[in-house]
Amino acid sequence: MCPSQWDWDRCIYPPAASPRNELPGHRVRFTIYGTPACAQCTAAYRALDKEGLDYTIVEITQDPVAHDYVRGLGYLHGPCLRSR
């Protein structure tokens, strides 16, 4: 995730996968792993909406496999964003 603000130019993305440098015909999509009452998750949804980016929400409280996946990555709370 980007430092404090959603400053896409400072994020670490391969150039072809950057939301600002999409390949023609390819659109970056995100999966957001979070919980229903997560203020940071809501902020992430709003930021992605503002940028017009596509995303899927996975509620880790409802999906044990997703919960284990996020924990396996070392995250203790949401949001956990994954680009695809």
C-alpha positions in Angstrom: 0.0 0.0 0.0 1.1 3.5 -0.6 2.5 5.8 2.1 -0.1 7.8 4.1 -1.9 9.3 1.1 -2.8 7.5 -2.1 0.1 8.8 -4.0 0.2 6.4 -7.0 3.5 7.9 -8.3 5.3 6.8 -5.1 3.9 3.3 -5.0 6.1 0.4 -6.0 4.6 -1.2 -9.1 6.3 -2.7 -12.1 5.8 0.0 -14.8 3.4 -2.1 -16.9 1.2 -2.8 -13.9 1.0 0.8 -12.6 -2.5 2.2 -12.5 -1.1 5.3 -14.2 0.8 3.3 -16.9 -1.6 0.6 -18.0 -0.9 -1.4 -21.0 -3.4 -0.9 -23.8 -6.3 -3.3 -23.4 -5.2 -4.3 -19.8 -6.8 -2.9 -16.6 -5.3 -3.3 -13.2 -7.8 -4.9 -10.8 -7.5 -5.2 -7.0 -8.7 -7.6 -4.4 -9.2 -6.0 -1.0 -9.2 -8.3 2.0 -10.9 -6.6 4.9 -13.5 -6.7 7.6 -17.0 -5.0 7.7 -16.2 -2.4 10.4 -12.7 -1.5 9.1 -12.3 2.3 8.6 -9.1 1.8 6.7 -10.8 -0.6 4.4 -13.5 2.0 3.7 -10.8 4.6 3.0 -9.2 2.1 0.5 -12.6 1.6 -1.3 -13.1 5.3 -1.6 -9.6 5.9 -2.9 -9.9 3.2 -5.5 -13.4 4.5 -6.5 -12.0 8.0 -6.8 -9.3 6.7 -9.2 -11.9 4.7 -11.1 -10.1 1.4 -10.4 -11.8 -2.0 -10.3 -11.7 -4.1 -7.1 -13.3 -7.1 -5.4 -14.0 -7.1 -1.7 -13.3 -10.3 0.3 -14.6 -10.3 3.9 -12.0 -12.3 5.8 -14.5 -12.7 8.7 -16.7 -14.7 6.3 -14.0 -16.6 4.4 -11.6 -18.8 6.5 -9.4 -19.5 3.5 -9.0 -15.8 2.8 -8.4 -15.2 6.5 -5.6 -17.8 6.5 -4.1 -16.3 3.3 -3.9 -12.8 4.8 -2.5 -14.0 8.1 0.0 -16.1 6.1 1.2 -12.9 4.4 1.9 -11.5 7.9 -1.0 -9.0 8.1 -2.8 -8.7 11.4 -5.6 -6.3 10.2 -7.0 -4.9 6.9 -7.0 -3.7 4.4 -4.7 -6.0 2.5 -4.7 -5.1 -1.2 -3.6 -7.4 -4.0 -3.3 -6.4 -7.6 -4.0 -8.8 -10.4 
